[in-house]
Structure formats: C-alpha cells, structure tokens
C-alpha cells in the first residue's frame, strides 16, 4: 500500500506542502518520516536537485488544493487510527473495571461483615478473637454464660448472658448479626461419656436459621478423626491425645453435623493444634485442608500454636470464601 508521500516527487515537495498548509510535521506524519522531515528543516541538508530556492516555482492554485486535500486525507486517516487506538485502550479499561466490579460483587458480602456474634468469648482463644475483632472495627456481641468473666470493655462490644443449649434463647442474640464465630471450650471429663459441645451445635444452627444468619466459623482441633495422629510423636499419641480423646470425638461429631446437615449454611471449621497461652504473632500462617498440617514428608509441622494466631486466622476468613463448607487445619511457620 502506497504511503501518502509517494504522491509527491520528492521530500522537498512534501516539506513545501507542509509549510504552506501550516501543519505541524510531528503531529500528522509517522515518526520515522517526521523525524527525517524535521532534520531536513533544521539542518537544511538538501541536494541541488531537491533544494528549495526562493525562485522555485510556486505551485499553482490547483496543485496547492490537491496538496491540501491529500494532507487532509492523511490527517483524517491518522486521526481515525488514533481514535481506534483510543477506543481499544478505553475498552481495555472498561474490561478491567468490569472485572474488578464483578470481583467486588463476589466478595462484598464478606467485606461488609461487621456485626459478629461471639460464642466462647471468655475462653482462651475467644478473648483474643474479641480483642482482634474490635481492633479491626467490627461490632461484637459476646453471648456468654457468665458475663462477669469477660473483662474487655469497648464501645463496640456488647456482652449478654446466653444459654447455648437453647435455640429460643440464642435467637434473640443472633438477630441482625452478620456471622457467628464460635470458640466454645468444654471441660475435659475423664470419666463421663461425652462433653456437651456436640449438643450445643444443634441449638446454634436452629437459632441461625430462624435469625437468617448463614455464616458460621467455629473452632475445632487437629486429629478429630481417629487414626489421623499416627504420624505424631509417641508421647502425644499415647498420653495427651488419650486424655482429650472424648473431646476430639465430640468435635468430630460437630464437624459431621455441619457437613451433612447444614448445606444451607456457609460454615467453616478451623482446626488448630494444641493452644499455648500466647498472643498473636507475625508468623506466616500454614493452612491445609485436612486433619493436621503436614510437612513434605507428611509429618505434622507443629504441636502447638498461639491462640492469638488461631483467632487471627478465623477473622481472616471474613474477607473471602475459599474455605466455605470446609474444615481446614492451621499452624504457624
């Protein structure tokens, strides 16, 4: 395809036409030719055959009109090209904006969660959970058996007395909440059949359904399924786990109940290892969908974690939904 300057006999005629049309060289010509033309104008390096002289014949009116028409056509072509490029750039921006808007719509339901109902707020992990939630700007309602045990004071914290085994009692506290977060801890009873944690989940779920609250994040433990601790140390397997064996069975019952009976709820079970009495750290969180967090050799990466870090991970789940309807083990690096 011929370029527009091919219609001229030589470069000097192009320069002459440009000067007469009073146009900016760099604005309408491709860079390669514009630079060349600009050099011609600045350095006035012309051969005897192409040198523009004062006595050169001035183009006739007809020739001038033709030149201007050609330049006008060129300018139109270049403007159209610029508009096409601008349109393509705009379309790309619109596409990115639409993609971002879609992502925002998908996650906004979790980002706006501000009203949190806490269960087990007087426990070791529960107190860290309450403090961190308040630090992040959430409005917290702590439903506890003994309100006097929760000494945290904050303008965004309400402490109420509740019976976790009564759906009717919980319903009044669950109304208008965005999510339920449970760190319920039950005493280990060596000589009793079961603890009472498995019984409470049914009342909690019933109250959630009546209050139309669909999000629950609850804390469990590593090794809730029998035989999943086979890779851990002998001491842990035959002493500590034997002591808390019944509690682990109860936690497993809760996990099964959520998995099989609560498909209408957006539940997540968080499984930390043993809990130390320590605040949150800046350590990297290690996460694995399973009953413990393994290293490359399938050996558990840790035996304990700070309750503050368990609380930190639980609150992080409010920002998205990668673990909806899943049980996830966590630890720190």
Secondary structure, DSSP 8 states (H G I E B T S, - for coil): ---GGGGSSSHHHHHHHHHHHT--HHHHS-HHHHHHHHHHHHH----TTT---TTS----HHHHHHHHHHHHHHHHHHHHHHHHHHHHHHHHHHHHHHHHHHHHHHHHHHHT--EEEEESTTSHHHHHHHHHHHHTT-EEEEEES-GGG-----TTEEEEE--TT-HHHHHHHHTT-SEEEE-------TTSS--SHHHHHHHHHHHHHHHT--EEEEE--TT-STTTTTTS-HHIIIIIHHHTHHHHHHHHHHHHHHHHH-TTSEEEEEEE-EEES-------EEEESSSS-B-TTS-BS-SEEEHHHHHHHHHHGGG--TTTTEEEEEEE-
